[in-house]
Amino acid sequence: MAPEEDSTFAFLHDLAEFSANINRFIAQIFVKEITHDIEVHAPLYVVYDQWTQFEEFPRFMEGVVEVRQEDDRRLLWRAQIGGQEKQWRAEITEQIPDFRIVWSSLDGTRNSGKVTFEAVDPQRTKVTLSITYEPEGFLEAVRDTLGFLSLRVQGI
């Protein structure tokens, strides 16, 4: 290889590495966590049972188009987020009945989270939802900075 080709190859390699580092840096900046809680006027076991009926989510969760349960631990999600349809497969990594469900996406839109259930009294339950996600691209990052997804999680 001629010296010029060596330096061109090295430059392109360095440029590709630099670009990858910038993308990792941007992803770290834009990874967001949203936490929201609500008190539901129903017993804990009823609330938990309803929450585990994942395929029913489109009936009560704004923006969720479809949830299909593939097996005991894997779900296929389709949702409208910021005017765009997103799809991902998620795996339930921990499930403690009447207490907590934890998940992480396997592919598609990157996200993870947990939902916890706490009895306030025999007829009221506190539900806390925490979602960590990575906006896909600049426009989603801007929408996120303006709080659009946070408002969606809150049901506003």
C-alpha positions as CSV (number, residue, x, y, z in Angstrom):
1,M,0.0,0.0,0.0
2,A,1.3,3.4,-0.9
3,P,1.9,5.9,2.0
4,E,-1.0,8.1,0.8
5,E,-3.3,5.1,0.9
6,D,-2.1,4.2,4.4
7,S,-2.8,7.7,5.7
8,T,-6.2,7.8,3.9
9,F,-7.2,4.4,5.4
10,A,-6.0,5.6,8.9
11,F,-7.9,8.8,8.5
12,L,-11.2,7.0,7.5
13,H,-10.7,4.5,10.4
14,D,-10.2,7.4,12.9
15,L,-13.2,9.3,11.4
16,A,-15.4,6.2,11.8
17,E,-14.2,5.7,15.4
18,F,-14.8,9.4,16.2
19,S,-18.3,9.2,14.7
20,A,-19.1,6.0,16.8
21,N,-17.9,7.8,19.9
22,I,-20.0,10.8,19.2
23,N,-23.1,8.6,18.7
24,R,-22.5,6.8,22.0
25,F,-22.0,10.2,23.7
26,I,-25.2,11.6,22.2
27,A,-27.1,8.4,23.2
28,Q,-25.9,8.8,26.8
29,I,-27.0,12.5,26.9
30,F,-30.5,11.7,25.5
31,V,-31.3,8.6,27.5
32,K,-34.2,9.7,29.7
33,E,-36.1,8.3,32.6
34,I,-39.7,9.2,33.4
35,T,-41.4,8.2,36.6
36,H,-45.0,8.8,37.4
37,D,-47.3,7.5,40.1
38,I,-51.0,7.4,40.5
39,E,-53.4,6.2,43.2
40,V,-56.1,3.9,42.0
41,H,-59.3,3.3,43.9
42,A,-59.2,-0.5,43.7
43,P,-57.6,-3.3,45.8
44,L,-54.0,-4.2,45.0
45,Y,-54.7,-7.6,43.6
46,V,-57.3,-6.2,41.2
47,V,-54.9,-3.5,39.9
48,Y,-52.0,-5.9,39.5
49,D,-54.2,-8.4,37.7
50,Q,-55.5,-5.8,35.3
51,W,-51.9,-4.6,34.6
52,T,-50.8,-8.1,33.7
53,Q,-53.5,-8.3,31.0
54,F,-51.0,-6.7,28.5
55,E,-53.2,-7.2,25.4
56,E,-55.8,-5.0,27.0
57,F,-53.5,-2.0,27.2
58,P,-54.8,-0.3,24.0
59,R,-58.2,0.0,25.7
60,F,-56.9,2.2,28.5
61,M,-53.4,3.4,27.7
62,E,-53.2,6.3,25.2
63,G,-50.9,5.8,22.3
64,V,-50.7,2.0,22.6
65,V,-51.9,0.5,19.4
66,E,-51.3,-3.2,20.1
67,V,-49.6,-5.5,22.6
68,R,-49.3,-9.1,21.7
69,Q,-48.1,-11.6,24.3
70,E,-45.7,-14.0,22.5
71,D,-45.1,-16.2,25.6
72,D,-44.9,-15.9,29.4
73,R,-42.0,-13.4,29.2
74,R,-42.0,-11.8,25.7
75,L,-44.4,-9.1,24.4
76,L,-44.6,-7.3,21.0
77,W,-45.6,-3.6,21.4
78,R,-46.8,-1.1,18.8
79,A,-47.4,2.4,19.9
80,Q,-47.9,6.0,18.5
81,I,-45.2,8.2,20.0
82,G,-44.7,11.7,18.8
83,G,-46.9,11.1,15.7
84,Q,-44.8,8.1,14.6
85,E,-45.6,4.4,15.0
86,K,-42.9,2.6,17.0
87,Q,-42.6,-1.2,17.5
88,W,-40.4,-3.3,19.9
89,R,-40.2,-6.6,21.5
90,A,-39.8,-6.6,25.3
91,E,-38.9,-9.3,27.8
92,I,-40.2,-9.4,31.4
93,T,-37.0,-9.8,33.4
94,E,-38.6,-9.9,36.8
95,Q,-42.2,-10.4,37.9
96,I,-43.2,-10.6,41.6
97,P,-47.0,-10.9,41.9
98,D,-48.8,-8.0,43.5
99,F,-45.5,-6.1,43.8
100,R,-43.4,-5.5,40.7
101,I,-42.9,-6.1,37.0
102,V,-39.6,-5.2,35.3
103,W,-38.9,-5.3,31.5
104,S,-36.3,-4.5,28.9
105,S,-36.7,-4.2,25.1
106,L,-35.0,-6.8,23.0
107,D,-35.2,-5.0,19.7
108,G,-36.8,-2.0,18.0
109,T,-37.4,1.1,20.1
110,R,-35.0,0.9,23.1
111,N,-36.6,1.1,26.5
112,S,-36.8,-0.6,29.9
113,G,-38.7,0.0,33.0
114,K,-40.6,-1.2,36.0
115,V,-44.0,-0.8,37.5
116,T,-44.6,-1.3,41.2
117,F,-47.8,-1.7,43.2
118,E,-48.3,-0.7,46.8
119,A,-51.5,-1.1,48.9
120,V,-52.4,2.3,50.4
121,D,-55.3,0.7,52.2
122,P,-57.6,-2.3,51.4
123,Q,-59.4,-0.3,48.6
124,R,-56.6,1.9,47.2
125,T,-53.4,1.1,45.4
126,K,-50.4,3.3,44.4
127,V,-49.0,2.4,41.0
128,T,-45.5,3.8,40.1
129,L,-44.3,3.5,36.6
130,S,-40.6,4.2,35.7
131,I,-39.5,4.1,32.0
132,T,-36.0,4.6,30.7
133,Y,-35.7,5.1,26.9
134,E,-33.5,6.4,24.2
135,P,-35.0,8.8,21.7
136,E,-34.4,7.8,18.1
137,G,-32.8,10.7,16.3
138,F,-32.6,14.4,16.8
139,L,-36.4,15.2,16.4
140,E,-37.4,12.7,19.1
141,A,-34.7,14.2,21.4
142,V,-36.1,17.6,20.9
143,R,-39.7,16.4,21.5
144,D,-38.4,14.7,24.6
145,T,-36.7,17.8,25.8
146,L,-40.1,19.6,25.5
147,G,-41.6,16.8,27.6
148,F,-44.0,15.2,25.1
149,L,-43.4,11.6,26.2
150,S,-43.5,12.5,29.8
151,L,-47.0,14.0,29.3
152,R,-48.0,10.8,27.4
153,V,-47.0,8.6,30.4
154,Q,-49.0,10.9,32.7
155,G,-52.0,10.5,30.3
156,I,-52.2,14.2,29.5
